[in-house]
Amino acid sequence: MQAHKLILSLRSCVFEAMLKGPLAEQDNIVIPDVEPAIFEEFLQYLYTDEVTLTGDNVIGLLYVSKKYDVSTLEQLCLTYLSSSMTSDDACFVMEQAHLYDEIQLMEKSLNFILENGDAALKSAGLISLCHECLVKIAKEDKLEADEKSVFEAAMIWSESACRKQNKDLSPESRREVLGEVITHVRYPLLDEEYFVRNVVPMKVLTGSEESKIFQYWVCPDVNVSPFNPKKRTGGIKLEYPDYCSKTPQKNPKKTTKKLSFYDTDFLSP
């Protein structure tokens, strides 16, 4: 892949340091962590200020724009992610925002999930959430979701987490990967029959915890701690500037690519 040193240096201070600084690299630069197709689109933006963002390329372009400090492209990517968010991809967007430390986008995606809880918790993007993000959702009093959806989401996420961590799919392993999430499911709000037929067989609760919940249903004044017996209050309404969603792809594949340069400032025919 070929590009001009002058263009890269003018558009990116990172490239300027790489090409003109005391440790300037000569002739070729290896780009080991960006897909060739993504880098080509990135170069096109550097030359033309034009880019076509899609759900397939936005995360890759966000990554490369941050890496090479091209803030204008970064903002375009963030705006795309924010403006086209859906229940299907909100969890994935939240995780990407967390990964890239984009606090505003993370808050907006969290709020979207809270307002569309049932749908978001059933989306494929659920398993892309890290434990920290899952905790943020599960503990939120303002989550608009049936408690069955919260429990089932926890079970789906725990299965995926066990597989990712090469753990056996046992109740003990599920509970280990879930951590405090297990206590943020509001079991006292579940239908008794659903609890008996769906929660108990998973064996993620201890016998004493199950007993507490059964006792609460008979005597509501019984202390059911650490579980919360109060209904969630519903979604929050926050306004955010048109700052920075669509179905992002996973982080770019690690594909090694060499970038060579022309000293001239003219494109080859």
C-alpha positions, 0 to 999 in steps of 0.5 A, spaced: 500 500 500 502 506 498 502 513 500 505 520 500 509 522 506 507 529 506 499 528 506 500 523 512 505 528 516 500 534 514 494 530 517 496 526 522 501 528 528 503 521 529 505 520 522 509 526 522 513 523 528 514 517 525 516 520 518 520 526 520 522 525 527 529 523 530 526 515 530 523 516 523 522 510 519 524 509 512 521 506 506 516 502 509 512 502 515 508 495 518 501 496 520 500 490 524 493 491 527 489 494 521 485 490 516 487 493 509 480 495 507 480 499 513 486 502 512 485 504 505 478 507 507 482 511 512 487 513 507 482 515 502 479 520 508 486 523 509 487 525 501 479 527 500 476 528 507 470 523 504 468 517 508 462 512 507 461 509 514 457 503 515 456 498 520 462 494 518 467 499 518 465 504 523 469 501 529 475 499 525 475 506 522 474 509 529 480 505 532 485 507 526 483 514 527 484 514 534 491 510 533 493 516 528 490 522 532 485 524 526 480 527 530 475 529 525 474 522 523 474 520 530 468 525 531 465 522 524 465 515 527 462 517 534 457 521 531 455 515 526 455 510 532 451 515 537 445 517 531 444 510 529 443 506 535 438 500 535 436 495 540 440 490 536 447 493 537 446 498 543 450 493 548 456 492 543 456 500 542 456 500 549 462 495 550 466 499 544 465 506 548 467 503 554 473 500 551 475 506 547 474 510 554 468 514 550 464 516 556 459 520 553 457 515 548 457 510 553 452 513 557 448 514 551 448 507 550 447 505 557 441 510 557 438 507 550 439 500 553 435 502 560 430 505 556 429 498 551 431 493 556 427 487 554 430 488 547 437 490 548 438 484 553 435 479 548 440 482 543 446 478 540 450 484 542 449 482 550 455 477 550 460 482 547 459 486 554 465 486 559 463 484 566 463 491 568 458 493 563 454 488 565 454 490 572 452 497 570 446 494 566 443 489 571 444 493 578 440 499 575 434 501 578 431 505 572 432 498 567 425 497 563 425 490 563 422 484 565 426 480 571 425 474 567 429 478 561 434 480 566 435 473 569 435 470 562 440 475 560 445 473 566 445 466 564 446 467 556 452 472 558 455 467 563 455 461 558 459 465 553 463 468 559 465 460 561 466 458 554 471 464 553 475 463 559 475 455 558 471 454 564 466 448 565 459 450 564 457 448 571 453 452 576 459 454 580 463 457 574 457 461 572 456 464 579 464 465 579 464 469 572 457 473 574 460 475 580 455 481 583 451 480 577 447 474 581 445 479 586 442 484 582 437 480 579 431 481 583 428 474 584 423 476 589 419 479 583 419 473 579 413 469 578 413 463 583 412 458 578 417 461 573 422 461 579 421 454 581 421 451 573 427 456 571 431 459 576 432 453 581 434 448 576 440 452 574 443 451 581 446 458 581 443 460 587 445 457 594 440 453 598 439 458 603 438 464 598 432 460 595 429 459 602 430 466 603 426 468 597 421 463 598 420 465 605 419 472 602 413 470 598 410 468 604 412 473 609 414 480 605 417 483 611 422 478 611 429 480 610 431 478 603 438 481 602 442 481 598 437 481 593 432 487 592 425 486 592 423 493 589 420 494 582 425 497 578 423 504 576 423 505 569 428 508 564 431 515 565 431 520 560 437 524 558 439 529 553 445 528 549 448 533 544 448 530 537 455 527 538 457 521 536 451 508 532 450 502 527 452 495 528 459 496 529 464 490 527 469 487 532 476 490 533 480 490 526 483 483 525 490 483 526 493 483 519 500 485 517 501 490 512 506 494 509 505 502 507 510 505 502 511 512 501 513 517 495 517 523 496 514 526 491 507 530 492 503 527 486 500 520 485 502 515 480 499 515 474 
